[in-house]
Amino acid sequence: MLKVDMSAAAVTTRLKRVSQLRRLCLSLAAAKIVGEQERKTEVKNAGETISKSDKSETNEKAVS
C-alpha cells in the first residue's frame, strides 16, 4: 500500500491544488460558448501565447 505524506506542508499543498481545481471548474462552468470565428481567433491567440512561453523557457534554460 502506498504511504501518503500527511505532513503539514504536504496537506497544505494538496488543499491549494484542490482549491485551484475548484476555481477552474467554476470558471469553466460559467464560461460561454463562443461563435466559430471567435473560437478560431482564440485558438490562434492561445497557440501564439504557448509558442512565446516555450521560447522564453528555452531561453531561460540556455542562460542557466
C-alpha positions in Angstrom: 0.0 0.0 0.0 1.2 3.5 -0.8 2.1 5.8 2.0 0.6 9.2 1.9 2.6 12.2 3.1 0.5 13.7 5.9 2.9 16.4 6.9 1.5 19.9 7.3 3.3 21.1 4.1 2.0 18.2 2.0 -1.5 18.6 3.2 -1.4 22.4 2.5 -0.1 21.7 -1.0 -2.9 19.3 -1.7 -5.5 21.7 -0.4 -4.1 24.5 -2.5 -4.3 22.3 -5.6 -7.9 21.3 -4.9 -8.8 24.9 -4.4 -7.2 25.8 -7.8 -9.1 23.0 -9.5 -12.3 24.1 -7.9 -11.9 27.6 -9.2 -11.0 26.3 -12.6 -14.2 24.1 -12.7 -16.3 27.0 -11.6 -14.8 29.2 -14.3 -15.4 26.6 -16.9 -19.0 26.1 -15.7 -19.6 29.8 -16.1 -17.9 30.1 -19.5 -19.9 30.9 -22.6 -19.6 29.1 -25.9 -18.2 31.4 -28.5 -19.0 31.5 -32.2 -16.9 29.6 -34.7 -14.9 32.7 -35.9 -14.2 33.9 -32.3 -13.2 30.3 -31.3 -10.7 30.2 -34.2 -9.2 33.5 -33.2 -8.9 32.4 -29.6 -7.3 29.2 -30.6 -4.8 31.0 -32.8 -4.0 33.5 -30.0 -3.6 30.7 -27.5 -1.2 29.0 -29.8 0.9 32.1 -30.2 0.9 32.6 -26.4 2.1 29.0 -26.0 4.8 29.5 -28.6 6.1 32.6 -26.8 6.1 30.7 -23.5 8.0 27.8 -25.0 10.6 30.2 -26.4 11.1 32.1 -23.1 11.5 28.7 -21.3 14.1 27.7 -23.9 15.9 31.0 -23.5 15.9 30.6 -19.7 17.4 27.1 -19.9 20.1 28.4 -22.3 21.0 31.2 -20.0 21.3 28.8 -17.0 
